Amino acid sequence: MTDSPKITAIDPHTIPETLCEGPFNISWAGRLGTLTFMHTRPKLSALMEEPSRIEPENVVVARIVMSVENLLALRDLLTQHIKVIPGEAPVPVATRH
């Protein structure tokens, strides 16, 4: 077995972090899965009409398309690095890949 060469990771477009504290889902098209992430926030039109009126809506903030193999790898990574103790909040374990 040969060692794989290390590939440098760069972020030339400075992709921002996106808050996704709403619902999420996955849909399938053949061997590709699309993860859709939403964030719940107040409807802008309602706030502009009446600042004290809050009407929440779920807004799509990210869609990520991955192969089944990469989705399985993501599942395994999350399982490995998020340790759950019964009765306590999950404790993320910092790592670099």
N, C-alpha and C positions, 0 to 999 in steps of 0.2 A: 504494500500500500504506500503510495507516495503522498507526501505532504502537499496540501493545496496551498497555492501562493496566497499571501495576505493581500487583500484588496483594500485600499484606503477609502474611507467614507468621507464625502464632502457634502456641503449644503450650499451650493452656489446661489440658490434663489432665496435663501434664508426663510425656509418654510416655517410659518408661525405654529406654535402649539395651539390647539383648538380644544376648548372646553366642551365636553360631551357628557352632560349630566342628565340626559333624558333617555327616552327609549332607543333601542337599537335592534337591528334585525339582520337576517341574512337571506339572500335570494340566490337561486342557482340558474346558470345557463350552461348546460353541459358540464365540463370539468372546471368551470370558474364559479367562484362564489363572490357575491357583492355584499360587503358589510356596509350597512347604512347606519350612520350615527346621527342622532338628533339632540337638540338642546331645547329645553322648555323655557320660554321667555314671554313677557307681556306683548300683546299685539300693539304695534306702534300706533295704528289708527285710533284705537280705543284710548290710549294714553294721550294722544294729541287732542281728542275731543273732550275728554274729561280726565285730567291727570290723576285723580284718585281711583279711577275705574281700571281694574286689572283683569284682562281677559287673556289667560295663557294660551299659547299655541306652541306646537312642536315644530321646530325649524331644522331642516336637514343641514348639517354643518360639515359632513364628510361622507364620501363614498370611497371605499377601497375595494378593488377587485383583485382577487388572489386565486391561484390554482388550489385545487384540493390539497395537494402536497404541502403547500405553504400554509394553508389554513390548519392542517394537522400539526405542523411545526409550531404555529402560533399557539394552538391549544396546549401542546406539550410544554412550551415555554411558560405560559401562564400558570399551568398546573405546578410546574417545578419552582417557580419563583414567587408565588403568592401562597404563603403558608397561613392556614386557617386553624385557629385554636377554638374548640367549641365554646360558645358563650362570649367570645371576644371578637373584635373587629379584625379583618384580615391584616396581616403584617407583611408588607412587600419587602422582598429581599433584593437589595441593590446588586446589580451585576453589569458586566460589560460583555458584549458579544462581538 
